[in-house]
């Protein structure tokens, strides 16, 4: 699913109006109908729906929703937020439709003295500004948003929370805090960035039937990874295939006190379907691996405690390095040599990234389309601090493009940037996955897919999606609080089944 800018969404509206063709007021009616249907399904019947409407098209959406709710078993009230002397044309049309065709109570808000009582018995619908806002709310509207945020009402935003900018950083103190955001046709970039989560809440994309030709042809650098996009990537196993068909992966991991990371990565790699797995380990970690993961072969290091050497790489179809690796001097020397000699797809995580951060000139020598999987702090060490998530995203995109690599910054809506500048935002996963070892599991998954000859782009996008989906299935079964990294691995089979299900 494409993530469009505000200007692209406006152009989609214009294109639809011209080529469907449809009047703008009727397109607004279509959008309002989707919001009405959502509210009618979800709003508790013992609560009053209080709709706060601005003077633009977002306010027109709210007015149309109020008209549709009239006569149902839900009681709406409308509060016109008079932040301007004039209404937009479509807002004005819906204002008079509501006034003339219904008996919905309508009140004007001209100053702070006009704020109505709002409490836990209400559902507050924000239709004040929408995506047309070009400066932070001020004066009475800023006070109103702060007032509504302090209430215990259920809060719903139409299209985008008032005060939130879709395509640039926002003044975070003046934004409506929604529990639910009902956006139209395509998500906004701001919805996918962490500092905006308190304002967006849970967002749902409502299809309002914008013209498919425009949506197909419009170019964007940001995409939302959904099942329909990822499912076609999955390979189908053939009847006469054998273990050699599915690749031979090499995982370089583990050091003294960090054998668990190697075990987690190895199990995830095997569970994701690799044909053969060798794990390069220091001597002290070899017995635990043979005991806990008998399916894995051991490629032993000369060192008792850390990664210090490696043998020929010709036998392997992909290499993963980093989980529990440590940062010993001999490990850093061995990693540098590995970067210089590896000729197969490479995924780097954890201490491999920390070593890379200490030696930034090595970035230029990474094989093309190497996959880096940092968490936010590891990424900060790689690329420097950022003032906000918009800036961090651009730094991530620049890192990928400059070095011809794929960068996976882990977290809610994990961001995956490609060498061509495209970014994929993931839609699976949950807060229960914020636990030790979850990243080691992801490394094993991506390594497995690379070894099975998925392209690096496919391995990154599919691997992140599967990792999150397995975490979601695990959380459904045992809860987020109880979730451990090994639970993600144990649910990979169900994740594959869910991916293949129609």
N, C-alpha and C positions, 0 to 999 in steps of 0.2 A: 504494500500500500504506500502510495506516495505521500510525503509530508510536504505540503505546499506553503508558500509564503502568503501573506495577506493579499499582496497584489495579484498573485496567481489565482487565489480564490475569487477575488473580485472579477478577474478576467474570465474565470470559469462561469460566474454568474452572467456576465455580459454575453459570453458566447452562447450560453444556453438560451437566454432571452432572445437572441437574434436567430439562432439556428433551429430551435425546437419547433416552432417559436412559442414563446410564452410571455405573458405580461409580467413585469417585475412583481406586481402585487400578488399575482397568482403563484409565483415562485416563493414568495414570502408565506403564502397560505400553505404551500406544500411543506415548507420547513416547520411552520408552527404546528401543523398536523402531527408531525413526528414527535415533537416535544409533548404535545397534548397526549398522544398515545402512551408515551413513556410515563408521564405523570399519572395518567388514569390507571395504568397497571401497577404503579409503584407507590403512589402517595397513600398514606393511611387515611381512612375515611373519617376518623375522628379529629382530623386536623384542618385548620383553615389555610388555604393557599394564598399567601400575600405576594403579589407580583409587583415588583418595583420597575417601572418603565421609564427609560430616558426619552429623549426627543428625536433620536435617530432610528435607523432601521432595526437595531436591536430592541428598542422600545416597541417598534411595530410588531416584532415577533411576539413579545410579551402580551401585547393587547390582543392579538389574534388568538393566542393560547387561552386568555381569559374568556373570550367569546365562545370558544369551543367547550370550555369547562362549564359554561352556563347551562343549566338545565340537567346536568349530571348530578350524581350524588356527592359532589365535592363543591364546597363553597369557596369561590374565588373573591378576592378583593384586589383592587388595582390602585397603586399609588404612583401618580405622575410626578417624576422628579424633574422639576422645571429648571434645569441647568442652562437653558437657552431660551431665546425669545421665539424661536421657530422650530417646528417639527419638519422632519423629512417628509416627502410626499406620501410615501407608503405608510409611514407612521400616522400621519394625519388621516388617511383613509381608514385605517383600522381603529383609530380613536373614535371617529364618528360612527363607524359600524357598531362598535361596542356601546357607545352612548345611545344610539337610536334603536338598536335591535335587542338590547338586553336591559336587565335591571341590576347588572353587576355594580356594586358600590365602587365609586371612583373618588379618589381624594387627591388633592394637589399638595406637593411638598415644595414650599418656597423658601423655607428656612429651617433651622434646627428645631424650632418650636413645633413644627408640623410632623415630626417623626412619630409614627404610631407605636403602640405597645407591641412588642414582639417577644414571644416566649416559647417554651418547649411544646406548646400546643399548635404551633404554626409550622408551615413549610414556606420558606422564603425563596422566591424565584428572582434571580438577578437578571434583569434585562435593561440595565442602565446604559452601558456604553458599547459593549461588544468589541470587535476587533478594529473598529475605526478610530480608536483613541490614539492620539499622537503626543500626549503629554500626561503626566500623572494627575489624578483627580485632585481638585483643590477646593477649598472653602466648604460649602454646605455638602457637596457630594462626597468629599473626603470624610467629613464627619459622619455622614450617613453610612458609608461603608464600614467605618470603624464601629459604629453603633450596631449594625447588623452582625458584624463578626463577633461581638460580645454576647449575642443572644444564644440560647440553647436550642434554637429552631433547627430543623433540617434545612440545609442551604443548597440550592440548585442554581447553577449558572447556565444561561443559554448562550451557546457558541464558545464563549471564553469569559472567565471571571473578569468583571469590570476592574480596570486598573492594571491588568496584566498585558504586557506587550507580547505579541506572538513571536517576533523575529529579532528581538533585542533585549538586553537586560532591563528589568523593571525596577522602579522605586518600591522596594518590598514592603514598606509600611502602609501603602495605600491601595491594597488589593482585596477584593472580596474573597473571603475564604469559603470555597465551595466544598461540600461533601461529595457532590456529583457535578460534573461538567458535561453538558450535552452539546457536542460540537457537530458541525454539519460537514458531511461528505469526506473530509480528510482531517487528520489530527494536525495540531499546531506544533511547531518545533518546541515552543516553551513548555508544552505538556511533558516532554521527555527529559527534562533537566531537573536535577535534584532539588535546587533551592525553591522551585516552584510547586513542589508537591503539596505543601500546606495550603496552597490556594486552589489547586486544580482538583484535589481529591481523586476520586475515581472518574476517569473520563470514558465516555461512550461516543462512538462515531455513528451518527444517524445519516443514512443514505437518503438524500433528498432528490436524487435523480438528475444531478448536473450532467451536461451532455457528455456521453462516453468518448466521443472523438477527441474533445479537448483533453479529457483526463488521460487518455491513452498517449497523446502526442506531447503533452507538456513535459518539459525536462526539469528534473530536480536532483539535487545532490543528496537528499535525505529520504530514506525509505524506512517504513515500519515492517519488520519481519513478521508475517502471519503465516498460518499453516498452509494456505493456498499457494503461497510463494515458495515455501520450503519443501513441501511434500514431493513435488516433481524432481527434486534433487536426488532423492533416495535411489540407490542402486537396487536392482533386482538380482537375487542370486540365481545362478543357472544350475540345472540338474547335475551336470558333470564337472562342476567346479570342485576344487580341493583347497587345502590350506594355503598352498602357494598362490592361489588366485587372489587371495585377500591380503597379500603383502606381508612384509617382515619389518616390524617396527623396532627401533632401538630407543629405549628410555634411559637417559643418564640422570641418575637421581641418588639422593641419600648421602648422609655423612653422619659422623658420630652424634648420637642423640636425635637424629632426624630420619630414622629408617621408615617411620610411619608414612611420611610423604611419598616415599618411593612405593610403598605397598598400595596406597590409595590410587596413585597414578597408574600402576600396573594393572590393578583389578579393573579400573574404569576402561583402560585401553582394551583389555580382553573382552570385557562385557559389551563393547561397542562393535565387536565383530572382526578384529584383526586376525589374520591367519596365524601368524607367528609373532611372538614378542620376546626380545632379549632385553634384559635389564642390566645396565652397567652399574656395578655397585662396589664400594670399598669392602674389604674382607669382612669387617665386623657386621655388615648388613646382609651377607649372602645366606646364612642359615635361616634368619627370619623370613627372607623372601621365598626360599625353597619350601619352608614349612607352611607359610600362609598362602602363597600363590604357586602351587605346584605346576600350573600350566605355563608359567614363565620360565624361560631359559636364563641362565646367569652368564654374564660377560664380566669377569672379575677384574677389578683394578689392582694394581700393585700395592696401593696404599691400604693400610689397615683402617683408616678413618675418613678418607675423603676421595673425591674425584681428582686424579692426578695424571692419568694417561688414558689412551684409548687405542684400539687396534684398527684394522682395516674397516672402512665403512662401505665397501663395495656390496656387501650382502644385504644391505638394508634399503628399504624403499622410502623410509621417513625416519627422522630423528627428533626426539623431544628431550629437552634439557632444562633442569632448574629445580624441580621439587626437592626440598630438603638438601640442596647441594652444598650449602655453606660458602664461605668466601676465603678459604685458605689461599695462601700465595700460590701453591702448586695447582689449585683448582682454577685460579684466574689464568695461569699460563696455559693450562689444558683447554680452557674455554676459548681462549684466543686462537689456539691452533685448530680447534674444532671449527670455528667460524671460517677459517681460511681454507680448510680442506673439505668440508661437507659439500656434496654435490646433489643431494636429494632434499626434498622439502623439510623445513626445520621449524619447530615451534619452541619458543623460549618463555620461561615463566620464573617467578620467585627469585631465588638468589642469582640465577643467570641474568635476570634483568637488573638486579642490584649491582652486579659486577659491571654490566654494560653501562650503567649510570655513572660508575666511577671511571669509566674509560670511554667517553662519548665519541672519540674518533673511530672506535670500532664499528659504529653504526654504518659507516660508509662501506664497510666490507661485508655486511650481511648478505647472504644469497638473496636474489630477487624473490619477493613475495614470502620472505620469512614472516612468521606469525608471532607477534609479541602479545602476551596476555597480562598486562599489569592491572593491579587494583589502583584506585585513585592516588594513593601515596607513592606507589612505585612509578606511576606515570609522572607525578610531580617531580620525582627525582630524575626522570629521563628528560622531561621537557621544560621544567621550571614551573614556578607558581603561576596561578591564574587568578584574576580578580573575580571571575564568575564562570559559570559553566559554558556560556557562549564562547568566551575567550579560550577556555580549555578545549572545547570542541574544535575550534580553528587551529589550535596548536597540535591537536591530535591529527587533524586532516593534513596539516603541513608536514608533520613527521612522516606520515605514510607516503605522501607525494614526493617529498625530497629524497627519501631513502628507498623508494620502491618496495615498501613493506606493508604488511597488514597489521593494524594495531587494534587490539581488543581491550577496551577499558571496562573492567567488570563493575557491576552494580545493578541497581534497578534500571531497566531499559539499557542493558549493556550496549555500548556503542562500538561498532566495528567499522573502521575506516580503511578504505582500499587505496591502492596506489594512484587510481584515477580521481580521487577526491570524493567518491561516493561514500556515504555513511549509512549503515544499517542499524536501526535501533530494535533491540529484541523485545518481544512481548511476553515471554514466559519467565518464570522464576518468582520467588517470594522472599520475604525477610528472614524466614527460617534458614535460608541458604547462607546467611551471613555467619558462617561458622568455620572453625579451623579445618583445613583440608579440602574445602569446596573447590578452591582453585586448582589443587592437585588433580582432582577428579576431572575438571575441565581440560587440563593439559592432556590427560590420558585419552579423553574422548577425541580431541582434535588430532592427536598423534595417530590414533587408530584410523580415523577417516583419511588422513594424509597417506598412510601406508596402504589403504585400500584404493588409492589413486583417485580420490576426489581431488579436484583442483584446490589450491590453497584458499581461494575465495569461497568455494562451496564448503570446505571443511570448517572454516571459521564461522560462517553463518549457520550452517546446519548443526555444528557442534555446540554452539552457544544455545541454540533453540532447544536441542535435545537435553542438554544439561539443565536448563530451566524447567522444561516440561517434566523431566524425571523428578526434579525437586518439588514441583507442584503436586505430582501424584503422591510423592512421599508425604508431603504436608497434609494432603487430604486424608491419608491413612493414619498418621501418628501425631499430627499437629506440628505447627511451626516451631514451638519451643523445644520439642523433643528431637527435632531433625538433626542428624549427624551427616557428615560427608559421605560415609559409607552407605547411608540410606539412599542417597542420590544414585550411586552405582547400582544398588539392588533394584531400583525402579527403572533402569534403562530399558529392560525388556518391555515393560508396560508402555514406556514412552515410544518405543519403535512401533508397538502395536497401535497406539493411539494415533501416531502419525500416518499409518497406512489405512486406518479406518476411514470410511467415507462419511 
